[in-house]
Amino acid sequence: MKKLFLLSVALIGFALTSNAQEISSNALGLRLGDSDGFGAEISYQRALTQDTRLELDLGWRDGNAYDGFKLSGLHQWVFPLDGNFNWYVGAGGGVASYDFDNVPANVDDSETFIFAAGDIGIEYNFDIPLLLSLDFRPEIGFGNYNDDLDFDIALGIRYQF
């Protein structure tokens, strides 16, 4: 436990002392992926400081046992890796509305719920205004049907301006 604590402190210290390359003021595009089906999100990123940004995603989900819409917001910290590569971490949450399959006929099969999310990913800034990213977003839902942990993996394609 002591080693894990010391490693965490060292990583946070490294992250806070790193200087990020300048991130784009705005980026708009798509985030494609999901944990157990297909999801597509319209994704908007807005720079807050030189190395932090806000990401807002509005998406549609088509899973193995549900269909739905989701709105999420994340605060992200961006750190340089090498050249045009960056990595980022973030935290946030959102609200979703799902219509579930395999529910008995006399039970309401829809639910609106909130969720908390984390985010970690890697991105590449091309010399043209294109940003590609691959991220991992664990989400925990707080609802009757969706009260579990989901691991959302997605590819992002965004135009920077």
N, C-alpha and C positions, 0 to 999 in steps of 0.2 A: 504494500500500500504506500509505503514511504517513497519507493522508487517511482511509482506512478504519479504521485504528487509532485516530486521533483522534476520529472519529465514534463508534466503539464505546465509547471511554472516556467521551465526553460523554453518550451514552445511558445507560450504566450509572450514571454519576454522577447524572443526572436521576432515574433509577428509584430509586436508593437514598435520595435526599433527599425523594422524594414521600411524603406521608402518605396512606395508604389509609383509605377510610371503613371502618367496622367491618363485618367479614364475619360471616355467620351461623356459629354454633357447629357446626351439622350441616345437611346437605342430602342428600336422597335422591330419586332419580328415574331417568330414562332418558337414555341418550346414543345417538342414532340416526344412522347413517351408516357409510361405509366408503370404501375407495379404488377397488375394482373390483367391487362387488356390494352386498349389504345386510348390515348388522350392527346388532345391538341389544345394548346393555349396560345392566345394572343399575349405577348409579353412586352412590357415596357420597362425600361430601366432609366432612372434619373440620378445623375451624380449629385451627391450632397456635399461632399468635400473632395479633396484630391484623391483620397483612397477609400471612400465609402459611397454607397449608392442605395437607392430604394428600387426594389423590383416589384412590379404589380403584374399579376397574371390572371386572365379571365379565360377559363377553359371548359371544355366538354370532355366527359369521360364515358367510355364504353367498356365496362369490366365484365368479368365472368358472371357476376350475379347482380349487376346494377347498371344504370345509365344515369348521368347527372351532369350538373354544372358546378363549377368551383371558382371562387374568387379568393386569391391569396396575395398577401403582401409580406415582403421580407426586407430586412435591413442587412446589407452585405458589406463586408470588409474585404478589400482587394489588395493582394500582395504580388509583387513581381517574382517570376521564376527565372526566366532566361529569355532575352530578346523580347519577342512579342507575346510570350506565354505569361499568363497570370494564374494564380489560384485564388479562390475566395471562399469565405465562410459566411454564414448568415443565420438569422433567426427571425421568426415571425409567426404568422398564423393566417386564418381566414374563415370563410363561411362557405358551406356547400349545400346543395339540395340534390338528393339522390332518389331514384325510383328503383326499388329492389325487386328482383325476380325471386321465385321460389318462396313466396310468402302465402300463407293460407288465405282463402278467398274473403273471409270475414275480417281480416286485419288490414289496416291502412298500410300500403306498401311504399309510401314516400316518407322522406324525412329531411328536415333541414337541421344542420348541426354546425358547430364550430370545431376548429382543429388548430393545433399548434404544430409548427414545422421548424426543422433545422435545414441547413443547406451547406453542402461542400462541393466544390467543383473546380474545373480547370477550363481556361478559355484561351483562345488565340485571336489576337488582333491583327488582321491583315493590313497591308499598306493601303488598300482601298477601304472604304467605309463598311467593312464586313467583319462581324464578330461571330465566331463559332465557339460553342461551349458544350461541355458534358458535365452534368451534375447529378448528385445523389441527394434526395430530399426525404428524410424520414418524417412521417406525419402521424400524429396520434389524434384520433377523432373522439369527440365527446357527444355521443348520441346513443339512442336505443339500439340501432342496428350497426352503426359504424363506431364502435368503441375500442377499436384495436389499433395496432401499429402497422402502418403501410410504409413500404420502401419504394419511393418513386424515383426512377432513373430516366433521364431525358437528355435529348440533344437540342441545343438552342441555336437558332440561326437568326441573327439580328442585323439590321441596317443602322449604322451609327451616324448621328448628325449633331 
